[in-house]
Amino acid sequence: MNCSKKTNQVNLRSGGLEQNSIGYMPGLDGLRALAVFAVIAYHLKLTWVPGGLLGVSLFFVLSGYLITNILLKQWEQSGGIDLKDFWLRRARRLLPAFFVMLAVVMFWVMLCAPERLAVLKQEALAGVFYTSNWYLIFHQVSYFESFGPPSPLGHLWSLAVEEQFYLFWPLLLVMGLRCFRQRKWIIGGTIAVALTSAAAMALIYIPGHDPSRVYYGTDTRAFALLVGAVPAMVWPSWKMNPDLSAKKRMALDLAGSLGLLVVLLMIGKTNQYQTSLYQGGLLLYSVAAAGLVTVLAHPASYLGRLFGWGPLRWLGECSYGIYLWHYPVIVLTNPVVNGEGLNYSRSLWQIAISIILAALSRYLIEEPIRYGRRKQVRRRRSDLQWWHRPLALSTKISLSILLMFLILFVTLNGGMQISEKALAKSHVTQKQAQVADKDEIVGMGPKATDRKNDINGDDITIIGDSLMINLEPVLHNRLPGIVIDAQLGRQMYQAPDLISRLQKEGKLGKIVIIELGSNGSFTEKQLKETLDSLQRTEEILLVNTRVPKPWETEVNETLTKVAESYPNTKLIDWHLISSGHEDYFYPDGVHLTQSGMKAYGEVLIEALISNQNDGE
């Protein structure tokens, strides 16, 4: 993510030694393009790339390999590593584009969504000090399960992890090189620390709970960077022989193809809610990615030539800028409530804008600041016509910022046009629901109201989250005696303990309705544990969910699959019934308006009537 073509060609200065450079590895730029577009696909919520978030791990492995390769080359040349020079190079590479992106986003928020400025200032400050990941952990901001409009700076957590690695890894590497003459001890220590990091991820992660702690943490993500560092120690790029025999070349590309296959399969088949991903899956992915990186870095690899294809390589060279800009562009141009699903035309121009902004950043800001003037003007500036005179650096930067702001501003369609007042309205309280005209809110229609008399509320228990809090007063009015246990933020893993308590209190009816899944995903095992705890229940009704979050599909597929294997369990398809009804939802896309409560209540009543008729 943070390394580009010039990073691989960086001149390593040391005392009186002549300048040497690490040969450019074009295949790695092509791989970087694959990584950034996997991340974009994930943020665009493309269902055929559920594992697009693994593009970040691919960046981590790449960074670990390249940085370690550069540092070891300098050590080989001079017997030391110039840490000050290394860190200054990193700052020149990363900070200009970062600050421009930050300035443009903050300026837009100040003009168009000032109510969000206070929170965004804190996130921006954490971003400036590259501590975004720990800010999100300590403030309990979920990468997967947050409601309301997402932050346009939410993607900075991964840059923070990398920068923390850039700060501490060179120090640790220098200590290792000075303390151990044999490289095998350093390699062994690196592998041990990587395995410890992966083990920490597996131990801290709790299946069915929000994985953000292990997803954000530097301690639980460091293994990907360290796995990338190991092949740079074992087989550094300057020791790779470009003249390999046909058999060795074939074996090399076969190994690379196997690594690529694992990378692509995991990007296409896994998702952020799979338990296996945090219990060794990400480690396996990182090892496969490290093998692929090593092969692409080899000058004899045909696979490296394939990934070094010109357009792919150019996108890889711009990948840092594309990563910086794509998420703000997506967040600021997406509608707050998206009932239409994926809009391909909008997604395409979001990608196009991200690439344009990245190119502007690269050519007009990053490279002029990073490298200075590459060519001296042969003629005196005063002798040139005004249109031939090169622009001053300050002019380039000013024009770039202006162009970036204009491109971003003119394409916005209200992605953050949601105030805290609007968010507050989305949470209809019980008091508000009681004050409302209940017949208007849940006018079930003559069919439902005429037949509901046969339904005994004393036989029904509902277990739900905040959606059911909204409906509770209405359902109590329609079905006297019904037991509703609803709680804000409730998730499926909490259900078995709740069911046990309700049984002890004598509040578990013959019919149980479970409405959970709005706040996050759950595993098949957790759902089965919930259903198994209801063995004495005659009928169970599961309500699926409509929530504009990535776990929606996972939740609904799990509910459908498990419900089919339990004979006394039926599924209420709220997702299908509410399709195309944006009027049912408040701006958060989850909580119900009056018309939404009316429709939801009618769905439940009809399901109960149908269930009763089936039992007769």
Summary of the structure (lengths in Angstrom):
residues: 616
radius of gyration: 28.2
end to end distance: 63.0
largest distance: 98.4
contacts: 2053
relative contact order: 0.10
helix: 65%
strand: 5%
